[in-house]
C-alpha cells in the first residue's frame, strides 16, 4: 500500500514538476509570469487527444505533436504580449495582465472548437495494464508518465547545460545587455525559451489527461495555480527547485488523501507551502534575485 501511494504521488508530482519547470524557465529568463501557460497546457491536451483519436497515432507521437503545438502557442504569447509590451517600456506586471487576457482567448477558442463537455482519451493498452511489484499493483500508465516526465526534465537539463542554445538562454537570464554585447540574438533566444516552456506545458497536458482521463477547456486553471505554488515553493525561477517542489507537492497531496481524505488535499498542500514560506521566504532554493543581491 505504501509503495502504491508513493507511485501515485510521484506520478502526480512529476506532471506538476514538468509544468512548473516550463513556468520557471520563462520567469528565470525574463523575470515575468506567463499566465497563459495553463491555457497552453489545455491546448496541448486537446492536440494530443485529436492525434490519438482522429489520426490513430501512437502515444509518443501524440506527446510530440502536443509539445510542438503548445510550443508554438508559447511563441505566440511572446510575439503578441510580452515583446510589444517590452518595446513600449511597460511595467513587467502588465505582461501578467496581457498573458491572462490571452489565456481567456485561448479558452474561449477551445470552447468553440471542442465544446465544453469533459472528454477522455480512448482506451489503450496502457490504460488497463498493471505491474505487480512487492505486493503492490501499479498502473503501467503511471510508470510511463513518470518516465516521460523525467525524460523531459533530463532533456531540458542537458539542453541548458551542454548546448549553444542553453548557454545563450543562461546568458540572457543573467543579463540581456551582456548577451547583446557578446553577440547573442536575444529576441530569438526569447522565442526559443517560450517554445521550450510551451512544449513542456503541452507534454504535461497529455500526461495529466491520461492519468485522470479528463480533458476540458477549463483544465488549465487548476494546474496554473499548482504551477505557481510549485514555483514559489522551489524558489522563483529555479529549475531544480521546481522539480523538487513538484514532486514534494504531489507526494504530500496523495499522503493527505490517504490520511484524512480528499477534501483536505488542497488545504494540506497549500498549508505546507505557507509553512515553508514562513520559515524560508525564498523557497527551498535560493532565487535569482537573492543571488544578485
C-alpha positions, 0 to 999 in steps of 0.5 A, a space after each residue: 500500500 505504501 509503495 502504491 501511494 508513493 507511485 501515485 504521488 510521484 506520478 502526480 508530482 512529476 506532471 506538476 514538476 514538468 509544468 512548473 519547470 516550463 513556468 520557471 524557465 520563462 520567469 528565470 529568463 525574463 523575470 515575468 509570469 506567463 499566465 497563459 501557460 495553463 491555457 497552453 497546457 489545455 491546448 496541448 491536451 486537446 492536440 494530443 487527444 485529436 492525434 490519438 483519436 482522429 489520426 490513430 497515432 501512437 502515444 509518443 507521437 501524440 506527446 510530440 505533436 502536443 509539445 510542438 503545438 503548445 510550443 508554438 502557442 508559447 511563441 505566440 504569447 511572446 510575439 503578441 504580449 510580452 515583446 510589444 509590451 517590452 518595446 513600449 517600456 511597460 511595467 513587467 506586471 502588465 505582461 501578467 495582465 496581457 498573458 491572462 487576457 490571452 489565456 481567456 482567448 485561448 479558452 474561449 477558442 477551445 470552447 468553440 472548437 471542442 465544446 465544453 463537455 469533459 472528454 477522455 482519451 480512448 482506451 489503450 493498452 496502457 490504460 488497463 495494464 498493471 505491474 505487480 511489484 512487492 505486493 503492490 499493483 501499479 498502473 503501467 500508465 503511471 510508470 510511463 508518465 513518470 518516465 516521460 516526465 523525467 525524460 523531459 526534465 533530463 532533456 531540458 537539463 542537458 539542453 541548458 547545460 551542454 548546448 549553444 542554445 542553453 548557454 545563450 538562454 543562461 546568458 540572457 537570464 543573467 543579463 540581456 545587455 551582456 548577451 547583446 554585447 557578446 553577440 547573442 540574438 536575444 529576441 530569438 533566444 526569447 522565442 526559443 525559451 517560450 517554445 521550450 516552456 510551451 512544449 513542456 506545458 503541452 507534454 504535461 497536458 497529455 500526461 495529466 489527461 491520461 492519468 485522470 482521463 479528463 480533458 476540458 477547456 477549463 483544465 488549465 486553471 487548476 494546474 496554473 495555480 499548482 504551477 505557481 505554488 510549485 514555483 514559489 515553493 522551489 524558489 522563483 525561477 529555479 529549475 531544480 527547485 521546481 522539480 523538487 517542489 513538484 514532486 514534494 507537492 504531489 507526494 504530500 497531496 496523495 499522503 493527505 488523501 490517504 490520511 484524512 481524505 480528499 477534501 483536505 488535499 488542497 488545504 494540506 498542500 497549500 498549508 505546507 507551502 505557507 509553512 515553508 514560506 514562513 520559515 524560508 521566504 525564498 523557497 527551498 532554493 535560493 532565487 535569482 534575485 537573492 543571488 544578485 543581491 
